Amino acid sequence: FIQMFRSAKKRDILQLLRRAPQETRPFLVEAAVATQSVASLAALSDFLDFSKEPKSLLETFLYAAAFSPRPSGELLLLILDKLDGKQLAPEIWETGIVAMGSLVGKLCQQKLCGLQQVVERGVETILRGLRDAEEEPKVVIYLLALGNARLPETITILLDHAEDGPTAVTAAATSALQRFPTALISSKVKQVMRRIFHQKRRSYDKTCRLAAAEILLDNHPSPMDVINILLATSEMETEMATFLLLKVQNSLS
């Protein structure tokens, strides 16, 4: 189907999508996303009505886009246009924002950050949404998108939310930071992770503390970090202590 779509015209792909039985449409949508030709993306743009289509079909499209190994700027533009200013079902909006972060991250890995205006638009959409978000669940979704994007310039933003946010926000921000490569885990990041793990400023949920400890242990840990984490296990619940002990043992081996 991908080979066929590569040589097909927009009207033919669109006609196939519209006439296909409901049960085969998800497959055809995935094939059209994988093709990423001008015709296939134009057909998808006309076919997918984010205010009317079944949620399952829209989620199929967004997941296919998010997991595309080498997405194009045109695919990101399609998602931006479909999400922009629309009243969407909450789950579709959430999946769309997270998928947007994934596409931005992969396009930046292709060295297209700063070269394609649509990538900059995607970054600004996520950052503006995070700044304007007032409800905790929305903040969490934008942080997940930043974790997918893995942009170095957003590390400071993630650190602020990790240290000062409510539990769900702290968990999302530390989880996002775990996705960054070791080269970007600076001494500043480690300082914040130490404060979270050792609860220097306030109490943190154990999930957040574990994520902070993992960041310290997975990114060239100092001997003192290892010692302090081991000492802290004596005051933890058995499961949490056992997890960290195993983590240290695996690092040593």
C-alpha positions as CSV (number, residue, x, y, z in Angstrom):
1,F,0.0,0.0,0.0
2,I,2.8,2.4,0.8
3,Q,4.4,1.7,-2.6
4,M,1.0,2.3,-4.3
5,F,0.4,5.5,-2.4
6,R,3.8,6.9,-3.4
7,S,2.7,7.0,-7.0
8,A,-1.0,7.7,-6.4
9,K,-2.7,11.1,-6.8
10,K,-4.5,12.9,-4.0
11,R,-7.9,12.3,-5.4
12,D,-7.3,8.5,-5.7
13,I,-6.0,8.2,-2.1
14,L,-8.9,10.3,-0.8
15,Q,-11.5,8.3,-2.7
16,L,-10.0,5.1,-1.3
17,L,-10.1,6.4,2.3
18,R,-13.7,7.5,1.9
19,R,-15.0,4.3,0.3
20,A,-13.1,1.9,2.5
21,P,-15.0,-0.1,5.2
22,Q,-14.7,1.2,8.7
23,E,-12.6,-1.7,9.8
24,T,-9.9,-1.1,7.2
25,R,-9.6,2.7,7.5
26,P,-7.1,2.6,10.4
27,F,-4.8,0.5,8.2
28,L,-5.1,2.8,5.3
29,V,-4.5,5.9,7.5
30,E,-1.3,4.3,8.8
31,A,-0.2,3.5,5.3
32,A,-0.8,7.1,4.2
33,V,1.1,8.5,7.1
34,A,4.0,6.1,6.4
35,T,4.1,7.3,2.8
36,Q,4.3,11.0,3.6
37,S,4.0,12.0,0.0
38,V,2.5,15.4,-0.8
39,A,-0.6,13.6,-2.2
40,S,-1.0,11.3,0.8
41,L,-0.7,14.1,3.3
42,A,-3.1,16.3,1.3
43,A,-5.6,13.4,1.2
44,L,-5.3,12.9,4.9
45,S,-5.8,16.6,5.5
46,D,-9.1,16.5,3.6
47,F,-10.3,13.2,5.0
48,L,-9.7,13.7,8.7
49,D,-12.2,15.9,10.3
50,F,-11.1,16.3,13.9
51,S,-14.5,17.4,15.0
52,K,-16.4,14.5,13.5
53,E,-14.2,11.4,12.9
54,P,-14.3,8.5,15.4
55,K,-11.8,9.1,18.2
56,S,-10.2,5.8,17.5
57,L,-9.3,6.7,13.9
58,L,-7.9,10.1,14.9
59,E,-5.8,8.4,17.6
60,T,-4.6,5.9,15.0
61,F,-3.4,8.8,12.8
62,L,-1.7,10.7,15.7
63,Y,0.1,7.5,17.0
64,A,1.2,6.7,13.5
65,A,2.6,10.2,13.2
66,A,4.3,10.1,16.6
67,F,6.0,6.8,15.9
68,S,7.1,7.7,12.4
69,P,10.9,7.2,12.3
70,R,11.7,10.1,10.0
71,P,8.8,12.5,9.9
72,S,8.6,15.4,7.5
73,G,7.9,19.0,8.3
74,E,4.7,18.6,6.2
75,L,3.4,15.9,8.6
76,L,4.0,18.3,11.6
77,L,2.3,21.1,9.8
78,L,-0.8,18.8,9.2
79,I,-1.0,18.1,12.9
80,L,-0.5,21.8,13.9
81,D,-3.3,22.9,11.5
82,K,-5.6,20.2,12.8
83,L,-5.1,21.2,16.5
84,D,-4.9,24.9,16.0
85,G,-7.9,26.7,17.6
86,K,-10.2,23.7,17.5
87,Q,-12.5,22.4,20.1
88,L,-11.4,18.8,20.4
89,A,-12.1,15.8,22.6
90,P,-9.7,16.0,25.6
91,E,-8.0,12.6,24.7
92,I,-7.5,13.7,21.1
93,W,-6.0,17.0,22.2
94,E,-3.7,15.3,24.7
95,T,-2.5,12.7,22.1
96,G,-2.0,15.5,19.6
97,I,0.2,17.6,21.8
98,V,2.4,14.6,22.9
99,A,2.7,13.6,19.2
100,M,3.7,17.1,18.3
101,G,6.5,16.9,20.8
102,S,7.7,13.6,19.3
103,L,7.7,15.1,15.8
104,V,9.6,18.2,16.9
105,G,12.2,16.1,18.6
106,K,12.7,13.8,15.5
107,L,12.9,16.8,13.1
108,C,15.5,18.5,15.4
109,Q,17.5,15.2,15.4
110,Q,17.5,15.6,11.6
111,K,19.1,19.0,12.1
112,L,16.0,20.8,10.9
113,C,15.5,23.0,14.0
114,G,16.0,26.6,12.9
115,L,15.8,25.6,9.3
116,Q,12.1,24.8,9.0
117,Q,9.6,27.4,10.1
118,V,7.1,24.7,11.0
119,V,9.5,23.2,13.6
120,E,9.8,26.6,15.3
121,R,6.1,26.9,15.2
122,G,5.7,23.5,16.9
123,V,8.2,24.4,19.6
124,E,6.5,27.8,20.2
125,T,3.0,26.1,20.3
126,I,4.2,23.7,23.1
127,L,6.0,26.4,25.1
128,R,3.1,28.9,24.8
129,G,0.7,26.2,25.8
130,L,2.8,25.4,28.9
131,R,3.0,29.1,29.8
132,D,-0.7,29.6,29.5
133,A,-1.9,26.3,31.1
134,E,-3.7,26.9,34.4
135,E,-5.0,23.4,35.0
136,E,-2.5,20.8,36.3
137,P,-3.5,18.0,33.8
138,K,-2.7,20.4,30.9
139,V,0.7,21.3,32.4
140,V,1.5,17.6,32.6
141,I,0.6,17.0,28.9
142,Y,2.9,19.9,27.8
143,L,5.7,18.6,29.9
144,L,5.3,15.2,28.4
145,A,5.6,16.8,25.0
146,L,8.8,18.6,26.0
147,G,10.1,15.2,27.1
148,N,9.4,13.8,23.6
149,A,11.0,16.9,22.0
150,R,14.2,16.8,24.2
151,L,15.3,20.3,23.3
152,P,18.3,21.5,25.3
153,E,16.9,25.0,25.8
154,T,13.9,23.5,27.7
155,I,15.9,21.9,30.4
156,T,15.7,25.0,32.7
157,I,11.9,25.0,32.3
158,L,11.7,21.3,33.2
159,L,13.9,21.8,36.2
160,D,11.7,24.6,37.5
161,H,8.6,22.4,37.2
162,A,10.4,19.4,38.7
163,E,11.4,21.2,41.9
164,D,8.5,23.5,42.5
165,G,5.5,21.9,40.9
166,P,2.8,19.7,42.6
167,T,3.3,16.0,42.6
168,A,1.9,15.2,39.1
169,V,3.9,18.1,37.6
170,T,7.1,17.1,39.4
171,A,6.7,13.5,38.2
172,A,6.1,14.6,34.6
173,A,9.0,17.0,34.6
174,T,11.5,14.5,36.1
175,S,10.2,11.8,33.7
176,A,10.9,14.2,30.8
177,L,14.4,14.9,32.1
178,Q,15.1,11.1,32.1
179,R,14.8,11.1,28.3
180,F,17.7,13.5,27.8
181,P,21.1,12.2,26.8
182,T,23.9,12.1,29.3
183,A,25.7,15.0,27.5
184,L,22.8,17.3,28.5
185,I,22.6,16.2,32.2
186,S,24.7,19.1,33.6
187,S,25.8,19.8,37.1
188,K,22.8,22.1,37.5
189,V,20.4,19.3,36.6
190,K,22.2,17.0,39.1
191,Q,22.0,19.6,41.9
192,V,18.2,19.8,41.5
193,M,17.9,16.0,41.4
194,R,19.9,15.8,44.6
195,R,17.5,18.3,46.3
196,I,14.5,16.4,45.1
197,F,15.9,13.0,46.1
198,H,17.1,14.1,49.6
199,Q,14.0,16.3,50.0
200,K,16.1,19.4,50.9
201,R,13.3,21.9,50.3
202,R,10.1,19.9,50.8
203,S,8.7,16.4,50.7
204,Y,8.4,14.7,47.3
205,D,6.4,11.6,46.2
206,K,8.5,8.4,46.1
207,T,8.0,8.2,42.3
208,C,9.6,11.6,41.9
209,R,12.5,10.7,44.2
210,L,13.1,7.5,42.4
211,A,13.3,9.3,39.0
212,A,15.7,11.9,40.5
213,A,17.9,9.0,41.8
214,E,17.8,7.3,38.5
215,I,19.0,10.5,36.7
216,L,21.9,10.7,39.2
217,L,22.9,7.1,38.8
218,D,22.4,6.8,35.0
219,N,24.6,9.8,34.1
220,H,28.2,9.4,35.4
221,P,27.4,9.4,39.1
222,S,29.9,10.8,41.5
223,P,31.1,8.4,44.3
224,M,29.4,10.8,46.8
225,D,26.1,10.6,45.0
226,V,26.2,6.8,45.2
227,I,27.2,6.8,48.9
228,N,24.4,9.3,49.8
229,I,21.8,7.3,47.9
230,L,22.8,4.1,49.6
231,L,22.7,5.7,53.0
232,A,19.3,7.1,52.2
233,T,17.9,3.6,51.5
234,S,18.1,2.7,55.2
235,E,15.1,5.1,55.8
236,M,13.0,4.0,52.8
237,E,10.3,1.5,52.2
238,T,11.6,-2.0,51.3
239,E,10.5,-1.9,47.7
240,M,12.0,1.5,47.0
241,A,15.3,0.6,48.8
242,T,15.5,-2.7,47.0
243,F,15.0,-1.0,43.6
244,L,17.8,1.5,44.3
245,L,20.2,-1.2,45.6
246,L,19.7,-3.2,42.5
247,K,20.2,-0.1,40.4
248,V,23.6,0.6,42.1
249,Q,24.6,-3.1,41.7
250,N,23.8,-3.0,38.0
251,S,25.9,0.1,37.6
252,L,28.8,-1.5,39.4
253,S,28.7,-4.6,37.4
